[in-house]
Structures are given as structure tokens and as C-alpha cells.
Amino acid sequence: MAASGEGNTSRRDLLLEIQNARQKEWESKKAFEVDVPADGKCVNGKFFGNFPYPYMNGLLHLGHAFSLSKLEFSAAFERLRGKHVLFPQAFHCTGMPIKACADKLDREIEKYGNPPQFPKEEAEAAPKAEEEKEVKDPSKFKGKKSKATAKSGTASYQWQILEMSGIPTEEIGQFRDAHHWLQYFPGKAIDHLKQLGCGVDWRRSFITTDVNPYYDRFIGWQFRKLYAQGRVIKDKRYAVYSPLDGQPCADHDRSSGEGVLPQEYTLIKMKALDLTGALAPLAGKGRVFFVAGTLRPETMYGQTNFWLLPNGEYGAYRGLNDEIYIMAERSALNMSYQELTPVRGEPECLLKVKGQDLIGAPVKSPNCAHERIYGLPLLTIKMGKGTGVVTSVPSDAPDDYIALRDLKENKDKLKDKHGVKDEWVMPFDVIPIIEIEGFGNMAAVSVSKELKIKSQHDAAKLALAKEKTYLKGFTHGVMIVGEYAGKKVSEVKPIIKNAMVASGEAILYNEPESKVMSRSGDECVVALTDQWYITYGEEEWAKLTKECLDEMDTHGSEARANFEHTLGWLEKWAVSRAYGLGTRVPWDPEYLVESLSDSTIYMAYYTIAHFLQNGDMYGKDTSLVNPEDLTDEVWDYVFCDGALPAETKIPIEKLEAMHREFEYWYPFDIRVSGKDLIQNHLTFCLYNHTAIWPDKSKWPKAFRTNGHIMLNAAKMSKQTGNFLTLEQGIAKYSSDAIRVALADAGDGMDDANFEETSANAAILRLTKEIAWVEESIANVGSLDQGPVSTFFERVFENEINIAVHRTKAAFERMMFREALKTGWYDLMNARDTYRFSCKEKMLNRHLVERYIEVSTLLLMPFAPHTMDHIWVNMLKKGSSGLTAGWPEAPQPDYGLQHAATFIEEFVSALRNSKRKKEAPGKAKKGVAPPPAKTFTKVTIRVAPCFISWQAATLEALSSKFDPESRTFPEDVFKTVLSEVATNPAASQWSEKDLKKMIMPFAKYRKEKAIEGGAGALGVTPPFDEKELLSELSGYITASVGLDSIEIGDYENQEAGPGGKIDVYPGNPQMEFS
């Protein structure tokens, strides 16, 4: 094997040898190139699947391979069972990441040389972004954001990132040119995906941006259609923005903070009443306000003070209308991009001052019951969030209440340390403002007492207190003060906010929900930008897109809920950028179409790319069609059933062929992606399909999303060395072992785990299987040539049938870990169990040959190189096994399977019981141990049926069992207890006794059903237990070491609480003699 480069790698090398041979064969036969049949029909149907094109600023890694493998396995399965399969793959180069990386490298080389000599301290330490918790507005309900993905790695310099990607030192300088990235990485990606064995039609591959004139024309057509429909407009909106880049910073433009959106705050303007001391230099320069950001402007009625960070750096910044704002520098920069300061992007600082020097500053605050309140010290303020000035409402904010209480009690001598006078604190008591059911009218006070919070250092308890009260205060709170007393907080919050803004007492202000870094290394702000937007969220369009979603298969309720949630909050999306690579906005060429917006309908382009680009992914080959001839009329004809262009240089036959190709393949059948793209790319895809194709028959059929992947149960990281590129993984383990480990890593939307031990185990299993098949074929003449007849032969044949059906069902649901289990692990175990049962008898030739053929086909989608090698070179089947057809099998006999499981478990239990009874006793002081006993006979008594409460338990479990997925709902035991409680035998039991009697039996049968299917829940046993034991009495006695066996009946008796039920169907009584 090949775990670490040590030891014997012969097994791995064998797989690599087979891999290279099969790939050469597939290449020569053009195994994955597909075209529309001449008659436009396919007997077994078509399958068109696709995967988001990866971004070309680095090599493909295990994360790419994990998501892509879901499509590869599905495509391979559909191809195997006879469908006409299209799996194309392109590469994304649009946007600013590549340009930003190239420019960053250029600056490094200019500053440090080529090769660069970086300062030692900087080169050794990669910068770490400050982690900040996202602040949530309780009035806005949003899904979880994706993980912030630093796709450029964790090194300090771009040069180091390229070094870690394996780029030779002498070549790195070439990457100063952004276009070199486009020439280098897409070719590498194709090589590595070919090595993985992906069944891609590479004739249809392409890159994005105007470097490819064909794709550039396609995107231009798409946006002209959207513009003509009024779905692209110019508007001013808040957007996350990079001051360095001078443009909005979308998700794909970020090195961290993916998914972060603008967060609106209400800035409360608290007028400074005394411009003395540290504020004296501001006298006569304008009206001075401390501005505090809040998400709860309706709570300002309860202010008792405001908070400042003693060691915080504050500034006085010039605003509009002769106003001056005291706040943190970072928030002043944000304001300057939101038309709230005289000069955009240049906040004018009139004075810098420490927070300690502002303690005790008196202010008059809007809606406050007091004429003046004072600035007090709070040590937990984060200057990276809000303005650094914080309102204090101790009635409803646990942090405020505990901090004010600490000051009043002078805990840790806080008043003394920060020079706080009693008159600034002591007169200010908690003011009730909101009534919350369960918490009263001072929620913060009551929950702090309930949790016994001792001081503001009890961070965990304070976080829990906030969690308990914050959202409930908004959703269930009722105002008890002010103009809106008696009304729900959720109703009056926007009214109070708007009134404060209208009166000039507050300002609307935005900043990123959490820290966002652009790929240029710039911390982003929120800016009010005048640019082109796509009108996502528009009522009629959103309704149409929701209809599209409703008709799709999302492969799980969790994914559907995330899509629905995204449709609920997604609004206008900035589509234009001034910097980067891409397609120019057709009607405003000063701007580029951003990277998430030129990636929404390119699946349609796949269907005709080979007609245009002649297999050249850069679009340099113009021999088939001149890009200039691709007019809007041509695109409309090909994709939208438009009229045949009256004037075109493109031959009519080619136009018709392109149209035919699109009509054949569209809509696509599945798009596979990471779950983080639900909140943008995948939802954009739905919107754009409903806009470009009113014909619902062209709408996407299915999306399948998955979680991220860890490596050896830890986050992948170049910095820690826990990282694996696709190329490295294949070289280390072989493509088939990597594929098996990817399938074994996990399904669903939870994060999966790629275990290198799994890849190593796959090497061993695959090579041992090759050896076993080779040996079996060589010895086939010496095997039993008779028909399948014995119990264990019938069981093995049945297990083969079960594997065929269950594996097919798992593939159809795209549950690949399950397919690997049923199609390989379980079937291999069944083979080994059969071999073990044939101690005195030769294996049956028919079963051995059928097992080899079936197991080869079932594993073909996962390990195509090894299995195709077995199929072609060892079984001598002639043509490739990739399209050999799914094996046929009659419906399985699950009763027979349960019988086999029963025998296996019974013999094991019988053997263990005999061993214990025959074990010699322990010696006691001065007394020799009793002699060991020897038993030669066992009497078995079989229960003919379940007693009534057991039967009721099975019926309740059965009613909640999903036989297809072999799952139960989470509350299944609640249902079971409820239903069994009505059974006459259990109706008088207490709840405690009911659980004591029912739960062990229910849990055991649940596990058996998950393992073996619905048959485990039958009230009537699926086989005759006595008859089976009699038939296999010889096998049982030989296996356990007995001379004889006697089989009889056991008389069931109902047992009440405390009674022990040891004997029931499937669990007979055993007595040795």
C-alpha cells in the first residue's frame, strides 16, 4: 500500500498501472464523447449532469473532488445502466480573484525581487483575521452563512501560495500576468480530472471571460435579454465594498467573509451637553453627538447611560449639516461611503481621543426618560463592530444590567479605576419598558437572577441570557411606555425607527455583518453604490422561481428549506464590476459582469460548445463558426425556439444541429454542488432559467447539495499540512482508492470526512479482489457444477439479488456511501460467509461466476479502472464494462435473508453460551475448583408468536418505518410508547414501567429494521423457525461441537412490569445437557 511513501507500494502501483492502461483505452475509444442520436431518440433515456465550474486560481483539491464525485458516480451509474450520458466540465476565470492575485504577486516582486527575499518575520507569520461574531437583527431571519473560504490559502505572500501549489520557482514570475493563470490552471485541472477517471466529454470544455470570444458572446446575449425584460436596472443600494478595489466585493471576490451581507444599524444621536475636557477643542466647530449603533431602536425609552471602551481609540468626525460624530475610525470610514459625510471615502477626523477621557461625558439621548445620562466604562466592547459607542438599556439587555450593577456595587473597584462618580451611576435605576411573557417587564433582571450571573465576567451565562431574551423580546414583547404602549414590539420597531430618522434624532447606517477581506487584502466596508443590479426578489419573478423550486428534486428537505429561505431574503444583486476579468456589460462597457452572474445558465452552452469551439477551450479555433456571426437572433433560435435567422453566415444545417442538440439534452437532470452555493449561485441559476426560458420544460430538474469535507477528521489547511490536492491524492493512493474513499466519506449536507485509512483499505481490498478473481477463474473447473440447492447456496444467491436491488436504489437516491456498503462491503461479506459455510463442500461454480460479474458491475461507478480491467481482461467480456448494463436480478427473498441472519446470530449465541457453561469454576480458599462440564446435547424451544405488547410495539414501529431509506422519524419511540400504552396488556402500567418493559425491545427491533429492512418488524416471523433449525441441525451441531439437538415449542406467557421476556420469535430458549 502507499500511505506515506514508506514500505511496499506494489499494491498501489498495480492499481496505478491498471489505471493508466484503462484511461489510454478509454481515450482511444472516445468513451465519454456523446452526440445526439441520428433519430433524436435514446431507448433508455438521456442523463445530463453538471457541476459548478471550479475557479482557476489554483490546483483542484480534495474539496473539489468530493463534490464533483457525486456527479461522477451518478453519471457512471446512468451510463452503466444504458442511458445516454452527458457530463461536461468547464472552468471559471471571471471576476477579480485572478487579477488581484496577479497584481499582488507583481507588487511583491517589485518590492522584494525575483525570487523575492521576504522579511523573515513577515514570511514566517501568516496574518490572522480577527474573528468576530455576526450580529443579528432579530427582525430578520436568515439562514446560516457558508464557511468563509480563504481560497487563496493561508500563506503571507502570493509567491508562497504558488510555491505551495507546486509551481516551480523559475515559473512563478510568469503569474504576474493574469492571463497566464488562464493558460496554466485549466489545463492542469483537465489532466487531474482525467487521472481521476471522470467520464467527461472534453470537447465541450471552455473557460469564461472575454478571452473566449464564444462564451463572451453567449453572456452578452443573456444579459441583453435580461435587460430587455427589465430585470437589470441601475440603482443605489448598500453593498459590501472594497475601498482598495473601488468596487463591490461579491462572495467570489473575498478571501474571507463569504456570505456576509450588509447589516443595518440605527445610529442614535446622543447630543454632547458639555464640550469641556477632552472635547474642548470641538467647541464652536459644530453640534457634537456621540453616535451609538443599535438593532433595537424601540428600546431607547429604557436608557440609563451609554458605554465606552476605556482603552478604545475614538475620533470626532465631520458629518453633514454642521454635525460632528464621535465614533470609531472604522465606522467613520463606513459612513463616508454611505453619503453621510462631506467627502466620499475620506472621513475628516477633527480630534482623536481615548475612551477613558470621555468617561463621564453627559449627553441628551432621544426617547430617554432622563434629561442627561453619562458615558460609563464597559470592558467588553469590540471596536470592530458598531461605532464603539454603545447604548445601555438594562431592563432588556443582560450585559447592560450586569455591567451597571457591577458599577453600582463597585466590583473590582471599577468606579475607582476609571474615575466614575456616584452621581453618574447611583441615581439611574432600571426602567421597565417591555412586557415579555415569562420574563415580566424587566427581562434582563429576571433572567440574570435565574441564571445566577455574578458579574460581567460570566461570559457564557451572559450569552445564554441574551439568547433567552433577545429574540423573544422582539417576537413576543409588548411596549408598556411611550406613544405605542400596548402594541407589540415587532409592529412598532420600524415605526419608532423611521420616526427617529425623520426627526433627525437617528441615522440609518450599514456595515458588514462580520469582517470581510477582499482578495486584494483589503478590509471591506459597506458602501451606497450606484450600479447595475439584477432584480432578484421582485415579486412576480420570485413567485415564478418558487414554482420552479417546487417542481424540482432537491434531494432532501434540508436543502429545500435552505432554498426557500434564500428566496425569502434575496433581493437586488450587484451585477457590475470595474476591476477584474470577464464579459463587458453590453450596454455599459465601462463595467464587467461579475463572477456569480455569468455563471447561471452556462449549462445550456455546454450542449453546443463543441459546435462552436471545435474542442479548443479558449475559443481560439474559429474554423467552424466565426464568433462575430453569433447574433442574438442565432442564440434565440438555438436556445429559445426563435425564428431561423434570415441573414446569417452560419450554415442552416449547423444551426439546426445546434438547436437539435440543445433540445435533446435540456433541461439538465442534476446539478451537484456544495451547500454554500444555495445562498447565491444555485438560487441565481433558478431565477435566470425562469427568465430566459418561460417554457417550464427547460427548467432544472434537480439539485443535489453536499457539505464540506474534512481530511482525517480535521479541517483542510495548507498551513498545518493537512491538505491534499487531487493530483497528490491520486499519486499517493490511485484514482480508484481515492474514489472509494470519497464515496465512503459521507452523504447528506453535514460535513463529510475523508479518511486516508479508508483509501489505504481500498487499495488492499481492490488488489485482494483482483487476486481472488484471478484464482477463482483459474480454478473454475474444480468447483461444484451442480445447481443451487443448499440453504447457504440459496442464501448467497439471495444476497447477490439483494445487493443488486439495494445498490440500484441507493444510486438512484444519490446515496453513494450506502451504495458502496450494499454493493461492495455487504456483498463481499456475504461471499466470505458463504465460503466459510462450505467447509466440507466445494463452492458452487454458478454462484462464484455470478458473484464476480455482479460485484464487478456494482462497483464499476466507484472503481471503474479496476472493475473495467476485471471485466475486459479477466472475464474476457470483450467490450468495456462502463456500458455493460446494470445486472438483472429477481426480487429478493427478505425472509430468507432474515433466516440466514437468525442462523448466524443463533449459532454464535449458542457457541458463546456453551463456552460459558463449560468453563471451569473459580477456585476458593482451600477448595479445588469444580471440574469443567462437557455438554453434548442442546434442547431448543421456539416461541411461536410475539406476546401482545411485543406485537403492538412492532406494529407501531412498522407504521413509522420508511422501507426505502430504512429510517425512522426522530420521535418514533414517543409514538411507540403512546400506542402500546393502549394495549390491554400494558394499559395499567405506569409510565416508568412502560418504558422499562418496552424500550429495550423497541430499540433492538429498530436496529434490526435499519440493518435488515421491514421484515424485522413483522408480527408474524418471515420464516418457520422450527423448520429452519431442523433443516440445519447438522450444521449447528458441527459448528458448536454438539452431538445432538432437540427442538420443541415454548409456551408464551404475558409478563407484567418486572417480568423478564427472554424467549420470543427469533430468540429461542436453549438448555444444554
C-alpha positions, 0 to 999 in steps of 0.5 A, a space after each residue: 500500500 502507499 500511505 506515506 511513501 514508506 514500505 511496499 507500494 506494489 499494491 498501489 502501483 498495480 492499481 496505478 498501472 491498471 489505471 493508466 492502461 484503462 484511461 489510454 483505452 478509454 481515450 482511444 475509444 472516445 468513451 465519454 464523447 456523446 452526440 445526439 442520436 441520428 433519430 433524436 431518440 435514446 431507448 433508455 433515456 438521456 442523463 445530463 449532469 453538471 457541476 459548478 465550474 471550479 475557479 482557476 486560481 489554483 490546483 483542484 483539491 480534495 474539496 473539489 473532488 468530493 463534490 464533483 464525485 457525486 456527479 461522477 458516480 451518478 453519471 457512471 451509474 446512468 451510463 452503466 445502466 444504458 442511458 445516454 450520458 452527458 457530463 461536461 466540465 468547464 472552468 471559471 476565470 471571471 471576476 477579480 480573484 485572478 487579477 488581484 492575485 496577479 497584481 499582488 504577486 507583481 507588487 511583491 516582486 517589485 518590492 522584494 525581487 525575483 525570487 523575492 527575499 521576504 522579511 523573515 518575520 513577515 514570511 514566517 507569520 501568516 496574518 490572522 483575521 480577527 474573528 468576530 461574531 455576526 450580529 443579528 437583527 432579530 427582525 430578520 431571519 436568515 439562514 446560516 452563512 457558508 464557511 468563509 473560504 480563504 481560497 487563496 490559502 493561508 500563506 503571507 505572500 502570493 509567491 508562497 501560495 504558488 510555491 505551495 501549489 507546486 509551481 516551480 520557482 523559475 515559473 512563478 514570475 510568469 503569474 504576474 500576468 493574469 492571463 497566464 493563470 488562464 493558460 496554466 490552471 485549466 489545463 492542469 485541472 483537465 489532466 487531474 480530472 482525467 487521472 481521476 477517471 471522470 467520464 467527461 466529454 472534453 470537447 465541450 470544455 471552455 473557460 469564461 471571460 472575454 478571452 473566449 470570444 464564444 462564451 463572451 458572446 453567449 453572456 452578452 446575449 443573456 444579459 441583453 435579454 435580461 435587460 430587455 425584460 427589465 430585470 437589470 436596472 441601475 440603482 443605489 443600494 448598500 453593498 459590501 465594498 472594497 475601498 482598495 478595489 473601488 468596487 463591490 466585493 461579491 462572495 467570489 471576490 473575498 478571501 474571507 467573509 463569504 456570505 456576509 451581507 450588509 447589516 443595518 444599524 440605527 445610529 442614535 444621536 446622543 447630543 454632547 451637553 458639555 464640550 469641556 475636557 477632552 472635547 474642548 477643542 470641538 467647541 464652536 466647530 459644530 453640534 457634537 453627538 456621540 453616535 451609538 449603533 443599535 438593532 433595537 431602536 424601540 428600546 431607547 425609552 429604557 436608557 440609563 447611560 451609554 458605554 465606552 471602551 476605556 482603552 478604545 481609540 475614538 475620533 470626532 468626525 465631520 458629518 453633514 449639516 454642521 454635525 460632528 460624530 464621535 465614533 470609531 475610525 472604522 465606522 467613520 470610514 463606513 459612513 463616508 461611503 454611505 453619503 453621510 459625510 462631506 467627502 466620499 471615502 475620506 472621513 475628516 477626523 477633527 480630534 482623536 481621543 481615548 475612551 477613558 477621557 470621555 468617561 463621564 461625558 453627559 449627553 441628551 439621548 432621544 426617547 430617554 426618560 432622563 434629561 442627561 445620562 453619562 458615558 460609563 466604562 464597559 470592558 467588553 466592547 469590540 471596536 470592530 463592530 458598531 461605532 464603539 459607542 454603545 447604548 445601555 438599556 438594562 431592563 432588556 439587555 443582560 450585559 447592560 444590567 450586569 455591567 451597571 450593577 457591577 458599577 453600582 456595587 463597585 466590583 473590582 473597584 471599577 468606579 475607582 479605576 476609571 474615575 466614575 462618580 456616584 452621581 453618574 451611576 447611583 441615581 439611574 435605576 432600571 426602567 421597565 419598558 417591555 412586557 415579555 411573557 415569562 420574563 415580566 417587564 424587566 427581562 434582563 433582571 429576571 433572567 440574570 437572577 435565574 441564571 445566577 450571573 455574578 458579574 460581567 465576567 460570566 461570559 457564557 451565562 451572559 450569552 445564554 441570557 441574551 439568547 433567552 431574551 433577545 429574540 423573544 423580546 422582539 417576537 413576543 414583547 409588548 411596549 408598556 411606555 411611550 406613544 405605542 404602549 400596548 402594541 407589540 414590539 415587532 409592529 412598532 420597531 420600524 415605526 419608532 425607527 423611521 420616526 427617529 430618522 425623520 426627526 433627525 434624532 437617528 441615522 440609518 447606517 450599514 456595515 458588514 455583518 462580520 469582517 470581510 477581506 477582499 482578495 486584494 487584502 483589503 478590509 471591506 466596508 459597506 458602501 451606497 453604490 450606484 450600479 447595475 443590479 439584477 432584480 432578484 426578489 421582485 415579486 412576480 419573478 420570485 413567485 415564478 422561481 418558487 414554482 420552479 423550486 417546487 417542481 424540482 428534486 432537491 434531494 432532501 428537505 434540508 436543502 429545500 428549506 435552505 432554498 426557500 429561505 434564500 428566496 425569502 431574503 434575496 433581493 437586488 444583486 450587484 451585477 457590475 464590476 470595474 476591476 477584474 476579468 470577464 464579459 463587458 456589460 453590453 450596454 455599459 462597457 465601462 463595467 464587467 459582469 461579475 463572477 456569480 452572474 455569468 455563471 447561471 445558465 452556462 449549462 445550456 452552452 455546454 450542449 453546443 460548445 463543441 459546435 462552436 469551439 471545435 474542442 479548443 477551450 479558449 475559443 481560439 479555433 474559429 474554423 467552424 463558426 466565426 464568433 462575430 456571426 453569433 447574433 442574438 437572433 442565432 442564440 434565440 433560435 438555438 436556445 429559445 425556439 426563435 425564428 431561423 435567422 434570415 441573414 446569417 453566415 452560419 450554415 442552416 444545417 449547423 444551426 439546426 444541429 445546434 438547436 437539435 442538440 440543445 433540445 435533446 439534452 435540456 433541461 439538465 437532470 442534476 446539478 451537484 454542488 456544495 451547500 454554500 452555493 444555495 445562498 447565491 449561485 444555485 438560487 441565481 441559476 433558478 431565477 435566470 432559467 425562469 427568465 430566459 426560458 418561460 417554457 417550464 420544460 427547460 427548467 432544472 430538474 434537480 439539485 443535489 447539495 453536499 457539505 464540506 469535507 474534512 481530511 482525517 477528521 480535521 479541517 483542510 489547511 495548507 498551513 498545518 499540512 493537512 491538505 491534499 490536492 487531487 493530483 497528490 491524492 491520486 499519486 499517493 493512493 490511485 484514482 480508484 482508492 481515492 474514489 472509494 474513499 470519497 464515496 465512503 466519506 459521507 452523504 447528506 449536507 453535514 460535513 463529510 470526512 475523508 479518511 486516508 485509512 479508508 483509501 489505504 483499505 481500498 487499495 488492499 481490498 481492490 488488489 485482494 479482489 483482483 487476486 481472488 478473481 484471478 484464482 477463482 477463474 483459474 480454478 473454475 473447473 474444480 468447483 461444484 457444477 451442480 445447481 443451487 440447492 443448499 440453504 447457504 447456496 440459496 442464501 448467497 444467491 439471495 444476497 447477490 439479488 439483494 445487493 443488486 436491488 439495494 445498490 440500484 436504489 441507493 444510486 438512484 437516491 444519490 446515496 453513494 456511501 450506502 451504495 458502496 456498503 450494499 454493493 461492495 462491503 455487504 456483498 463481499 461479506 456475504 461471499 466470505 460467509 458463504 465460503 466459510 459455510 462450505 467447509 466440507 463442500 466445494 463452492 458452487 461454480 454458478 454462484 462464484 461466476 455470478 458473484 464476480 460479474 455482479 460485484 464487478 458491475 456494482 462497483 464499476 461507478 466507484 472503481 471503474 479502472 479496476 472493475 473495467 480491467 476485471 471485466 475486459 481482461 479477466 472475464 474476457 467480456 470483450 467490450 468495456 464494462 462502463 456500458 455493460 448494463 446494470 445486472 438483472 436480478 429477481 426480487 429478493 427473498 427478505 425472509 430468507 435473508 432474515 433466516 440466514 441472519 437468525 442462523 448466524 446470530 443463533 449459532 454464535 449465541 449458542 457457541 458463546 453460551 456453551 463456552 460459558 457453561 463449560 468453563 471451569 469454576 473459580 477456585 476458593 480458599 482451600 477448595 479445588 475448583 469444580 471440574 469443567 462440564 462437557 455438554 453434548 446435547 442442546 434442547 431448543 424451544 421456539 416461541 411461536 408468536 410475539 406476546 401482545 405488547 411485543 406485537 403492538 410495539 412492532 406494529 407501531 414501529 412498522 407504521 413509522 418505518 420508511 422501507 426505502 431509506 430504512 429510517 425512522 422519524 426522530 420521535 418514533 419511540 414517543 409514538 411507540 410508547 403512546 400506542 402500546 400504552 393502549 394495549 390491554 396488556 400494558 394499559 395499567 402500567 405506569 409510565 416508568 414501567 412502560 418504558 422499562 418493559 418496552 424500550 429495550 425491545 423497541 430499540 433492538 427491533 429498530 436496529 434490526 429494521 435499519 440493518 435488515 429492512 421491514 421484515 424485522 418488524 413483522 408480527 408474524 416471523 418471515 420464516 418457520 423457525 422450527 423448520 429452519 433449525 431442523 433443516 440445519 441441525 447438522 450444521 449447528 451441531 458441527 459448528 458448536 461441537 454438539 452431538 445432538 439437538 432437540 427442538 420443541 415449542 415454548 409456551 408464551 406467557 404475558 409478563 407484567 412490569 418486572 417480568 423478564 421476556 427472554 424467549 420470543 420469535 427469533 430468540 429461542 430458549 436453549 438448555 444444554 445437557 
